[in-house]
């Protein structure tokens, strides 16, 4: 009798995964165009208009990927998000390939199916942020490292280093691959031989090349990225410990991966089954999942960051979970029924999100408000600017400035208020008073509150009282803004 998770005798899992990837890629190409850009996506799009070796908070990877997408499809939502969809397909292929090598094609197939409906991978498959780059090249580097460790060929070691470097160009977190690989090599007796040959050290040298653009750029810009990373982790403030933040951290991690997956991952790590039956694979996946997760868990006692910081750790964790789960489902009918119900609810919730995303929801309960109304804001801003004979725009924060730049089609004509210090990429670009060319011109300032910054008031002859407006989505109010007319810019 076939195992319950075996689809059919002779079933070709590789072809099934290829069809799965193709189908989901086509769906994501459509779905990603049904809602507007987020503020960060527009911000990174603006980076792609100023290609550089590095940026204030990130490497150049996300800007290059968006630049390639918009070169193919223009400055459109699909052009911006094309890279996320294709990188998501690459991640899926790498997950299957790695799980197949570590365990079996069946484990690879079901890992792909389960991960597809995890909130973490659902979001990462359509939003063009740094995470699709990080996760794709993290999974590719894992697969290449395993091949290198098994085959011992320098080509595989070089490829591993290249994938690590490309991942670091997208997100600095990917440097954590190197200590994780070293941990596995020290932990596993057979893998320890890798440290005695040139391959491991060739990989490390190639990987570290991915940091050179950032180091070179930061050396010329006062190491602003290092300062940003220290500040983001609140490492520049006094040490304070909280018991609430770690609980919130764990709660959000469960939300990213589904609570039932998170619990199953813990069982896969801490029970003896895989540790005894597939020790090298178990050690490898734990080495690539646990250190990154534990680092951010420990950090959460002091500083609480976004839940996606741990995203790469779930590549190994999901493979480990699936390999642990399938034998139990095969042996226990009750477990199969529970898995069917839990899995069905999870899939239904994800499909419900897909279904309601394009439609209007009550404003105060709308979880998608961040990707609604920016196009309408740009229409209103353009009309107000024309009516008031203004020439340039000032936004209250970098996300609104980026969204206005995208939807008005005017990169370089939307600015932020003057401020001291470096707080974002706009701080490193010329402001509206940089060359004196806008002296005597009017500007429209758009804020989320009705109190204009003093730095703006001081630079203009006058600033009008606020004009309140609401952006609209599907004909209904979405988010409130205030328009100001800033007359006669005085300061060069």
N, C-alpha and C positions, 0 to 999 in steps of 0.2 A: 504493500500500500504506500502511496506517495505521502510525504510529509505534508501537513496542512498548508505550509507556506511554499510548497513546491507547486508551481502553476500547472505544469503538465510534463510528462516524460519527453525529454529532448527539447524542452523549451529553450529558445535562444535568448538568453538574458541580454547579451550585447545588442542585438537588434531591437529588443524591447526598449532598452535605455536610449538607443539612438532615436527611436520613434518618439519616446517620451520627451527627450530634449527638443526635438524638432517641433513637436506640438506645443510645448510650453513656450518656446521661443517665439513662435508665431503669435500665440495669445498675448504674450508680454509686449510684443511690438505694437499690437493694437491697444492693449489696456493702458500702457504708459502714456498714451496720447489723450486719455479721457479726463485727465485732471492737470491742473497747472503746476508749474515748477514750484518747488519749495525755495525758501530764501537761500539756503546753502547751495542748492543747485545753480541758482542764478548767480550767486557769488563766484562759484567755480567757473561758470561760463564767462564771467567778466575776466577772470584770470586768463582764460584761453585767448582773450583779445590782447593780452600783454604777456606773451610767452617769455618765461624766464627760467633760470636754473633752480629756483626755489621761491617760496612765497612766505608770507609772515608766519603761518602756522603749519604749513604742509609742504611736502615735496612737489615736484612738477608733474607727477603722474596724472592726477585728475585733470589738470589743464590740458595736457597733451591728448588724453583720451577724448575729451570734449571737443578739442580743436579738430581731431580727426573726424568725429561724428558730424560736426557742423560743416566741415569741408565737403562731406558727402551729401548731406541732407539740408544744409542751410541752417540759419539761426532759428530753428524750430524746436518744439518740445521733443520731438522724436530725434532730431539731430543731437540734442544734449543728452538724451537718455539711451541712445543706441549702444554706447559703450557698456552701460550697466546690464542691458539685456544680453549682449554677447559675452561679457565676462561671467554673467550668471550661468550661461550655457557651458562655458569653459569650466567653471567650478563643478557643475554637475558631472561632467565627463571625467574630471580628475577624481572626484569622490568615488565614482563607480570603479575607475581603473585601480585606485589604491585599495579599496575594499576587496576587489576581486583578487588582487595579488596577496593581500594579507589573509583572507579567509576563503571566499568563493564567489562566483558570479551571482549566486542567490543573495548573499549578504550585500553585495554591491547594489543589486537591483532594489532591494527593499530599503536600503539606506537612502537611495535616491528618492524613492516614493515618499518615505517618511519626512525627509528633510525638505522636500518641495512644499509641504504644507505647514512647516514651522514658521511662525511669524518673522523670525530673523531672516530667513531666506526668501520669504515672500516679499518683504520690503527691499532687501538687497538686490532682488532681481529686476526692479523697475526704477529705483531712485539712483541717480548718478552722483554718488558721493565718493568718498575715499574707500568706503568699505568693500564695494565690489572688486576693486583692484587688490586690496589687501587679502581678502578671502580667496580670490581666484589664484593668486600667485603663492599664497600660503599652502593651499591644497596641491598645487603643481609641484612646489618644492618638496612637500612631504612624499609625494609619489616618486619624484626623481631621486630623493635621498634613499628611499627604500631600495630602488633599483640599483643605485650606486653601491649600497652596502652589500647587496646580494651578489652583484656581478663584478664589482671592483674595477670597472672601467673608468678611465679618466673623463671620458665624454659625459658620463652620467654625473660625475662629481662637478664638472664645469657647468652642466645644465642646472644642477641644484643651486649652485652659487648664483647663476644668472637669474633664476626665479626669485631667490631671496632678495637680490639687488633690485629687481623690478618691483617687487612688493614694497620695499622700503621707499622707493620713489613715490609710491602712493601713500603709504602710512608708515611712520617710524616704528610702529608696534612690531612690524615684521622682522626687526632685528632680533626679537626674542626667539626666532627660529634657531639661531646659532647656539645659545646656551641650552636650548631644548635638545638639539641634535647631540651636543656634547654630553648632556645628561644620559641620553639613551646609550651612547657609545661607551660610557663608563659603567652603566648599569648592566648592560647585556654582555655576557662573556664572548659570544661569537662576534658581536659588533665591535668589541674592543680592539680587534685587529685593525679596524679602519684608522685608528689613531697612529698606527705604526707605519702607514703608507703615506704617499704624497697626496692622495685624493682628497682626504678630509681637509687638509690645509690649503689645497688649491681651491676647494669650494669656499672656505672661509675668506681667502684673499679676494676671490671674485665677488663674493657677497658684499664685502665691505666697500667695494667700489661704488655701491649704491648710495653710500653716505657722502661721497666726494662732492657732488653738486651742492648738497645742503651745506656742507662745511665751507666750501669755497664762497658761496653766496653769503652765508652768515658772517664770515670773516670780514666782508665788505659792508655789512649792515648792522654792526654792533651786536651780533649774536642775539638778535631779537627772537628767533625761534626758540632758542634755549630758555630765554626769559619767559616766553609764553608758556612753554611746557611746564616750567617750574610753577608758574602762577596758576595754570589750569589744574594742577594737582594740589594746589594750596600748600605747596612745600615752602613758599616764601613767608608763610604766616606761622605763628606759634603753634606748637604741637597741642592738639586737642583731640580727645578720644570720645567717640560716641557709640552707644550700643544700638541706637535706632538706625543709623546709616547702614550698618552691615545687614540688618534685617530687611531694610528697603532694597539694598543691593541684591540680596537673595531673592526677594519677591519679584524684582524686575527681571532677573535672570530666568526665573521660572516662566514669566510672561513671554520672554523672547523665544524660549524653546519648548513651550507648553509644560505645565507642572508635571504631567505624567512622564514626559521625556526626561526632564531633569531628575526625577526620582529614579527612573530606570538607569540613567547614566551613573548615578551614585552606586546603585547595586552592581552595575557592570565593573566599576572600579574597585569596590571594596569586598565583593564576594570572591571566592577562590576559584570558581569554575574556569574562567578564561585565563586566569593567572597560572593555572595548572595545565590546561589543555593547549593553550596557544600563548605560551609565555613570551616569546619575542615580540609577537604582534601586540600583546597586551602592554608590555613595557614601552614599546614604541608609541602607541596611541596615548598612553598616560603621560609619557614624557612631553608629548606635543600638545596636550590639553591642560593638564593640571598646573604647570608652573605659571602660565599666563593668567589663568583664572585665579589662582591663589594670590598672585601679586596684586591684582585689583581688589580682591576680597580684603586683604590686609590693608591696602590703601583706603578702603571704604571706612575703616574705623576713624580715619582722620578727614578724608575728603571723599565726597560722593560725586562720581562722574556719570556720564551717559552709559546706559546698559550695553551699547554696541561696542564698547571698548574691548570686550572679551570675545567678540564675534569669531575670530580665527580659531579659538580653542574648541569651538563646537564641531569643526571638521572631524577631528579625531574622536571627539566625544560621541557623535552620532554613529560613526562606524562601530565603535566599541559597544554602544547600546544595542545596535541591531544584531551584532554577532552574539551578544549575551541573550537577547530576547527571543530570537527565532527558535532555538531548541526548547525553550519553555513553552512557547505556543504550540510546538509540535507535540509536546508530551502531555499537555493539560487542556482538556476541553473547556474548563471554566476560564482559564487564562485567555483562550482564544475568543470566547464570547465577550469577556471584559474588554479585550483589545479591540474587538470589532465595534463595540459601543463607543468606547473612548475615541478611537480613530474616526468613527463616523461623525461624532460631534465636532471634533477638531476640523475635519474637512468641511463640514457644513458651515462652521463659523468663518473659515477662510473664504468659501464661496459666497457667503453672505456679504463679506466685505467687498469682494469683487462686484457683487450685484448692486450694492447701495452707493458705491463710491461716486458714480456719475450723477447721482440725484441729490436734491436738496434735502437737508436734515434740519431740525429745529436749531436755530443759531447757537443757543447756549449749550446744547448737547452735541454739537457737531464736532467729532474728533478730527475731521479733515479740514478745519477752518484755515490751516496754514497753507493749504494748496487751493484755496478758493479766493476769487475776487481780485487778484493782482492785475489781470488783464483789464478789468473794469476800472480799477484805480488808475491805470495808465491812460485810459480813454478820458476819464474825468480830469486828470492832471493836464493832459494836452489841451483840452478845451478851456480850462481855467487859465492856463498859460497864454493861450491865444487871446482870450478875452481881456487879460490884464497887460498885454504887450510885454510879457516877460521873455527872457531868452534862455535861462538855465534853471536847473532844479536843485533843491537841497532837501535831503531826506534825513530822518531822525536816527536811523541805524543802518548798518551795512547791508542787512538783508533787504530792507525796503528800497535802499538805493540800488541794489543789484536787480531786484525785480522790476523796478521802474526802468532801469537801463535796458533790460531784456524786452519788456513788453512795449516800450516806447521806441525800441530800435535805435537807442542813442547812447551807446557806451561812450563814456568820456564827457557826458553833459549832465550827469547827475552826481552830486557831491555830498559830502557830510559836513557838518559844522566844524569850524576850526577847533582844535584841541591840542593840548600839550602831550608829549609822549607818543609812543607807538602802540596802538591797540588793535589794529587790524590792517589788512592790505591797503585800504584807502589812505592810511597814515603815510604810506610809502610812495603814494602817487601824488602828483601835483594837485593842489586844491583849487578852488575857484578864484583865489586871489594870487595864484603863483606867478603869473606873468603880467598882471595889470591889464590884460586885454578886456576884462569884463567891468572895468571901472565905468560907472555911470549907467550900468544896465540894471534891469529889474530881475528878480528871481522869485520863483514859487517854492515855498518851503512846505513840506508835508510831514506831519508828526502824528504820533498816536495819542498825544495829550495836547492840551491847549496852552502850554507854557513854553514859548520859544526860548532857546538858549541865549544867554547874555552875549556870548561870543558872536552870535549872528546879529543881534540887535546893534551891537557896537559898530558893526561894519557897514550898516546901511543908514540912509537918511531917516527912514521910518519903516516900521513893520506894522501891517494892518492887524486889526482884531481877527480872531480865528473864524474861519468859515467851516462849520461842521458838515461832514458828509459821511455816507456809508457806502462801502463797496457792495456790489450786488452779485449774487450768484443765482442763476436760474430765475432772475427777476425779484429776488428777496434779499434783504439786508444780510451782510456777512460780517464786516468788520468796520469799526468807526475810525475815521481819520479827521485831522484838522488841516485846512489849507491856510497859508498866510501869504500875502504879497509883500515881498521885501523890495522897497523902492530905492533906486539910485545907490548902487554899490560904491562906497567911498574909498575903501582901502585897497591899494595895489597888492 
